[in-house]
Amino acid sequence: MAEANSRSIVSNQPSLHEKLDEIVNKHLTAEFKKPIAAHTQKAFDEVNARVQAFTGDIILDSCCGVGESTANLAKLHPNALIIGIDKSSHRLDKHDVEYKQTDSGQYMLVQADLNDFWRLAVAANWQPTHHYLLYPNPWPKAKHIGRRWHGAAVFPFIVKLGGQLEVRSNWDIYVREFARALQLAGHPTAVEPYSSEQAITPFERKYWMSGQSSTRLVVTL
């Protein structure tokens, strides 16, 4: 089956990046001053109006892709409002009508740059109960460490958002690096293999059908 033929991640990095601690510590102590993009501010304002009017739990599904995970999380948390965020309108536009729900959970999808969206959510004092980062782009080349979320300037805002953070990847180094970054931020956490009867994202399904395994961390911030 073609869809199951997913290549394993190839990296020139055999273990944690040698400059990981230096990079993370720099971001934890520096101020992130990049201006907020107007389109993300507009998107955030629309979502924020819904969040402020909602009385139940707020759950974030960051890097949600086509939003299949967002719909599945809405089934798992039927009393919460799930917010799926992705920068790609191309992926979000593929959100099939079969994912739409009436009686089993509620969710919304938003196109936004997470570098800005997370900062706006912190400034608006959002307090999500859960934050899912499922199979973010791993950027496996060592020179791209700064594009991984734990190596990016926005990382401290992931920590500030709080809630129960869950990160999954088919590249175990990504999750182990993320755990190290969290440790440096004062939140030590374990890393573990992850499997389930049912995949909740298209990538998760594809990786498992290809014989790849997942690694995850779950930490309460």
Phi and psi in degrees as a GROMACS rama.xvg file:
@    title "Ramachandran Plot"
@    xaxis  label "Phi"
@    yaxis  label "Psi"
@TYPE xy
-60.0341  -38.8398  ALA-2
-66.7987  -19.6026  GLU-3
-87.6659  -3.08788  ALA-4
-90.7139  72.3868  ASN-5
-101.279  125.218  SER-6
-71.9835  144.346  ARG-7
-70.2052  156.491  SER-8
-72.036  131.249  ILE-9
-110.036  127.81  VAL-10
-138.44  150.664  SER-11
-90.425  17.0972  ASN-12
-117.605  108.404  GLN-13
-77.1673  -22.0663  PRO-14
-151.892  -159.289  SER-15
-56.0972  143.192  LEU-16
-60.0064  135.827  HIS-17
-64.0579  -23.9055  GLU-18
-105.477  13.1347  LYS-19
-55.7073  -51.4845  LEU-20
-59.2607  -44.1715  ASP-21
-60.8514  -44.4335  GLU-22
-66.0519  -48.1282  ILE-23
-63.9824  -45.1335  VAL-24
-61.9547  -35.6942  ASN-25
-63.0288  -45.1035  LYS-26
-69.9814  -31.1402  HIS-27
-70.1209  -23.1304  LEU-28
-106.489  -13.6432  THR-29
-92.3685  160.792  ALA-30
-95.6817  132.914  GLU-31
-90.8195  107.328  PHE-32
-105.682  2.90624  LYS-33
-56.4237  130.145  LYS-34
-61.496  148.688  PRO-35
-76.6893  131.035  ILE-36
-69.0275  140.661  ALA-37
-59.2522  -39.7549  ALA-38
-67.8244  -33.8627  HIS-39
-74.3692  -37.2152  THR-40
-58.3819  -44.4785  GLN-41
-63.9635  -46.4138  LYS-42
-62.6423  -41.708  ALA-43
-63.5065  -43.8779  PHE-44
-58.0927  -39.4094  ASP-45
-66.8009  -43.5258  GLU-46
-68.3705  -40.6129  VAL-47
-61.6236  -35.6482  ASN-48
-60.8448  -40.125  ALA-49
-70.1869  -40.3362  ARG-50
-63.6505  -45.5272  VAL-51
-65.7336  -27.0364  GLN-52
-87.3241  -9.23373  ALA-53
-91.8323  136.3  PHE-54
-99.1826  -11.8516  THR-55
-92.0146  -164.707  GLY-56
-71.1155  146.444  ASP-57
-109.477  130.463  ILE-58
-127.529  132.671  ILE-59
-102.5  136.344  LEU-60
-120.351  88.6013  ASP-61
-84.0454  145.002  SER-62
59.8706  50.2988  CYS-63
-78.1405  -9.53554  CYS-64
62.3449  -123.763  GLY-65
-80.5882  -2.82794  VAL-66
85.4294  8.92057  GLY-67
-62.9131  -40.7302  GLU-68
-63.3346  -38.2433  SER-69
-61.2175  -44.6992  THR-70
-65.2795  -40.3535  ALA-71
-67.9591  -36.9497  ASN-72
-66.367  -31.9516  LEU-73
-65.1155  -33.5884  ALA-74
-70.3327  -36.2212  LYS-75
-73.365  -29.0001  LEU-76
-125.737  72.6965  HIS-77
-65.6307  -19.5007  PRO-78
-96.8769  2.1208  ASN-79
-103.56  165.211  ALA-80
-103.404  118.518  LEU-81
-98.4361  129.523  ILE-82
-114.318  111.658  ILE-83
-93.6054  128.828  GLY-84
-125.1  131.214  ILE-85
-149.367  148.763  ASP-86
-80.933  -14.3632  LYS-87
-98.1642  113.104  SER-88
-66.9518  -30.5604  SER-89
-60.0699  -44.5856  HIS-90
-70.9049  -45.1958  ARG-91
-62.6844  -33.7937  LEU-92
-67.2326  -16.4536  ASP-93
-84.0224  -1.21191  LYS-94
-60.5528  105.537  HIS-95
-70.2397  150.9  ASP-96
-61.8266  -23.3703  VAL-97
-66.6199  -19.0513  GLU-98
-81.2543  -18.9215  TYR-99
-64.5352  143.158  LYS-100
-128.149  153.199  GLN-101
-113.41  -58.2611  THR-102
-105.918  -2.10671  ASP-103
-121.723  75.8773  SER-104
95.6555  163.679  GLY-105
-137.819  139.232  GLN-106
-152.612  163.321  TYR-107
-140.404  150.215  MET-108
-113.332  140.469  LEU-109
-137.768  137.665  VAL-110
-91.7416  119.406  GLN-111
-162.655  158.735  ALA-112
-85.578  118.278  ASP-113
-63.555  -26.9867  LEU-114
-57.837  -32.4223  ASN-115
-93.9453  -42.518  ASP-116
-60.5503  -45.7669  PHE-117
-61.3408  -40.4457  TRP-118
-65.4407  -39.5472  ARG-119
-66.0556  -37.8791  LEU-120
-65.4879  -39.1636  ALA-121
-65.2032  -44.6227  VAL-122
-62.7367  -32.2491  ALA-123
-86.4383  4.64142  ALA-124
62.2531  34.9274  ASN-125
-62.505  145.269  TRP-126
-132.285  74.9312  GLN-127
-63.77  143.623  PRO-128
-78.9682  -30.7179  THR-129
-137.345  148.888  HIS-130
-137.964  115.085  HIS-131
-103.674  131.089  TYR-132
-123.768  88.6891  LEU-133
-101.26  112.077  LEU-134
55.8909  53.5425  TYR-135
-65.0889  157.872  PRO-136
-54.1173  121.831  ASN-137
-77.7041  -17.232  PRO-138
43.0954  67.1022  TRP-139
-73.3491  -15.6259  PRO-140
-70.2494  135.753  LYS-141
-54.7384  -36.2729  ALA-142
-68.5574  -13.2666  LYS-143
-99.6456  18.8386  HIS-144
-51.8301  -35.7779  ILE-145
-70.2157  -11.6531  GLY-146
-92.4301  -13.5044  ARG-147
-75.8297  145.171  ARG-148
-59.9299  -36.2757  TRP-149
-75.2665  -14.9054  HIS-150
-103.254  4.25983  GLY-151
-95.1382  157.394  ALA-152
-62.7736  -22.7052  ALA-153
-81.5634  -7.48609  VAL-154
-49.4341  -44.7253  PHE-155
-56.8985  -26.8294  PRO-156
-76.257  -27.4024  PHE-157
-62.2452  -42.3174  ILE-158
-66.0055  -44.0551  VAL-159
-65.5276  -27.768  LYS-160
-63.7459  -29.5686  LEU-161
72.939  -158.266  GLY-162
77.3214  -172.684  GLY-163
-91.0783  110.952  GLN-164
-91.0954  130.893  LEU-165
-126.003  123.625  GLU-166
-117.625  130.732  VAL-167
-127.611  144.457  ARG-168
-152.864  156.567  SER-169
-92.576  6.50854  ASN-170
-118.017  106.003  TRP-171
-63.3578  -28.7433  ASP-172
-61.4141  -37.2378  ILE-173
-58.1509  -47.981  TYR-174
-70.1193  -37.5202  VAL-175
-66.8026  -37.2318  ARG-176
-64.884  -41.8837  GLU-177
-61.7241  -42.0509  PHE-178
-63.1767  -39.556  ALA-179
-64.0841  -41.6796  ARG-180
-61.9562  -41.7011  ALA-181
-63.8301  -38.5763  LEU-182
-61.0929  -43.7292  GLN-183
-63.1102  -28.3159  LEU-184
-86.5376  3.83675  ALA-185
93.7473  16.5007  GLY-186
-130.404  72.1109  HIS-187
-60.5208  141.301  PRO-188
-150.729  152.539  THR-189
-86.1053  156.256  ALA-190
-116.149  139.926  VAL-191
-144.797  154.674  GLU-192
-66.1228  148.705  PRO-193
-131.227  132.648  TYR-194
-147.328  160.64  SER-195
-155.481  160.662  SER-196
-63.1843  -31.3911  GLU-197
-131.567  127.485  GLN-198
-77.1801  142.543  ALA-199
-111.483  -0.810674  ILE-200
-130.339  155.421  THR-201
-58.7761  -38.8988  PRO-202
-66.0389  -42.5613  PHE-203
-58.6914  -44.9288  GLU-204
-62.6257  -44.3315  ARG-205
-63.8958  -44.7591  LYS-206
-62.4987  -46.156  TYR-207
-66.4137  -37.5256  TRP-208
-67.6492  -22.0037  MET-209
-89.9654  2.41244  SER-210
84.9258  8.17281  GLY-211
-84.7211  156.364  GLN-212
-110.762  161.778  SER-213
-111.808  149.528  SER-214
-122.673  144.826  THR-215
-142.587  163.437  ARG-216
-132.348  147.41  LEU-217
-133.743  123.317  VAL-218
-142.411  141.371  VAL-219
-94.2981  118.263  THR-220
